[in-house]
Amino acid sequence: MTKKLKNISIFGTSSDAGKSTITFVIAKILQDLGYKVTPFKAQNVSNNAKVADDGSEMAQAQHFQAEVLGIPTSYHQNPILLKSGRGNSANLIVNGKVVADKDVREYFKDIDTLKPYVVEAFSFLDKKFDCIIAEGAGSPVELNLMDKDLSNIFVASAFHTKIILVADIEKGGVFASIWGVYNLLPKELRDNIIGVIVNKFRGDLTLFDEGIRIIEEDFGIPVLGVLPYLPLNLGFEDSASLKNFIQNKPHYTQKIAIINYPTMSNYNDFEPLICDDTIMVEFITSNISLDSFDLVILPGSKLVIADLQWLKLSGLFETIQKRKENNGEILGICGGFEMMFENISDENMIENPTPTVEKGFGFIDDNIIFQKEKILKYSTYQLFSKTQKGFEIHNGVSLKYPLFYELGNIKGTFVHGIFDDEKFEIYKKETISNFVETMKQKIDIKRILKYVL
């Protein structure tokens, strides 16, 4: 029988420091030592969401972390999710269900009403697992927001978690960021800091030996590891992480364009393509010629009508229409699928402040109606003449084509995950295993255990 560990918070000294990655790496190392471990993030702000095993909606990052550990996914691992909405509003999802569209100022004003949900979820997991690895958000010392911070300050204070700082050396200013975050934290949280992990180091790690001495001796903060910069190309959490993907494919045989509109969502649909050496992926943000691409994909969207209007303003709408006329292949996924219909009707004001009807591409002979109840479903589907596991997460519905459409050069579906297959699952498993093993060699796990046992 394993011993209960103290729970751990992962604080970044900046945004995109690598908190999500370090969370699953440390969780997996502890799991391999025989402990029952789960990821947790009190509040995530991301348009990248998935349907959990319990049928709820949760952030992609926590879903991926749980998937790495091979444990069931649930809203308990991410009780609060914010998805960007129109203007200054955000789609507020609590315990896996949409509860409201909130103005950001109103959200912060009502933050105390959300704390019980965080406490309930954390407490539920605490009874089931030996250790919770609680990922923070952004920087924990945004001084004007510290009293409204659910993921860093609130969790660490309410549950007395031990804290690991993660600093991104690639951004520059690593010493200032470590020193600044450490000294701006409340004293009771400083006292719970185990140490710092320096992340994304390029080149010979011994070149940072003097840096380690400075942090440990001059700052008085233990260094738990210096981790090499190692692209993963998996588990993209947001647009910032999406920009970090790397392709080195000198012998690719297929070129795919993905239309990157302002509120594109569910980037993870394309991880199998990015990881395939035979496919070159390009994200398109302006009106360029699409003639050189074998396939153009209209991806998911958080604000379908707004992104459709952006396509029209940018000129890409007309370019894509011409591609259809020239028999070029086009695939739509979820929001992109909805754009392919004749009209999109939002009479219930799901995405828009007033009842709105927007003309779509007209590739599919039906209309999309936004209904109030969001469809959340994980299943095995029959799509495009094959059996496919995937999930649905959408308000728009088509009476004529409720799941997918295929005719000539036009294909589309509401289902996410359509590129996932056995080959990708094997690749993902091997890549994650190798990634964790590499990081494991650089992390002082014995030192961490000394503080959490």
C-alpha positions, 0 to 999 in steps of 0.5 A: 500500500502506497503512502499518501503524498503531499499535493504539489502545485506547479507554478510558472514564472511566466506564461508558456513556461511549460507547466502543462508538460512538467505536470504530466512528467512529474505525475508520470514519474510518481505514478511509475514509482507506484503512487496513484496520481492525477492532474488538476487545474482549477481554472483553464482559459482555452478554446481547446476542449474535449469530452471527458469519460464522464460526458462532461466538457474539460480542457484539452490539457488536463484531458491529455495529462490524464490520458498520459497517466491512463486514468479516467478523465472527468470535470473534477480535473478541471472544474472551471473552463473559460472559452473566449466569447464575443467581445469581452465575454467568455463562455463559462463552463462549470463542472463540465457544463456551460452555465453562462456567457460572462463579461470578464469583469463580471467573472472576476467580480463573482470569482468567490462564487466559483471557489466552492466548485474548486474545493469540491473537485480538489477534495473529491480527487484528494480522497481517490489519489495519493497525490494531486499535481495542480497546474497553475495558470500564467504567472502566480504574481500578477499583483492586480489579480492575485486575489482573483487567482483560482489556479495558483494562489487559491489552490496553494493556500487552501490546500497547503500544496508544496510548490515547484516553480517552472522557469522558461530559460528560452525567453531570457531573463530567467534569473529575474523571473525566478527571483521576482516570482519567489519574492513576490509570493506571500511568505506562507507560499514561499515557505512551501516552495520545493525548488525550481525547474529550469525549462527549455535549455538549448545546448550543453546543459553544463553551460548552466552550472554557474546559473545553478550555483547562483539560484541555489546559493545566492537566491537560496532556492533549490534547483530540481532540474535543468531540462533540455528543449525537446519539442513534443508536438502533442497536447497543444493547450492553446495558440501559444503552444501551437506556435511551438510545433516543429516540422522537419519533413524533407520527403513529404508527399502531401501538403495540407492547409489549415485555415487559422481563423481568429477563434480557431479551436481544437487544434489537437485534431491535427496532431496526427498530421503534424506528427506524420513525416509524409504530411506538411502542415501549414496554418493559413492566416491570410488570403494566399493561393491555395492551389499548391495544397492537396487538402484545405481544412476548415477547422473547429471554431469557438465563434463560427459566424464571427470567423466566417465573417473574417473569412469574407473580410480577408478574401479567403471566403472567395478563394475557398469557393474558387477551390471548390469550383476547381475540384480542390478537396476541402474538409470541414470539422465541426465549426468549419463543417457548419460554415459549409452549409447554406446559412447559419442561424443563431436566433437563440443568441448562442454566439451573437448579441442579437439574433443573427443569420449568416450566409455560409459557403453553400457547399451543403444543401441544408442550414445550420441551427444553433440550439441552446443545449450543447451536444457533448458526446464521445463515441465510435462513429461510422464516418466516410466508410470507416469506423472512427472513435471521436467526440462531438462538442457543438451547438449547431445542428443540421436536420439533413446531415446530423453527423457528416457529409460527403460528395465529390471534393467536399467532406465535413463532419461534427466529429473531432479526432477523425485523423486519430488512428492506431498508428498515431496512438502507437506514435503518441505512446512511444513519443511520450514515453521517450519524452518522460524518460529523457526528462526523468534523467534531469529531474531530482525526483529524490529531492522532490519526494523528500519534501512531499513524503 
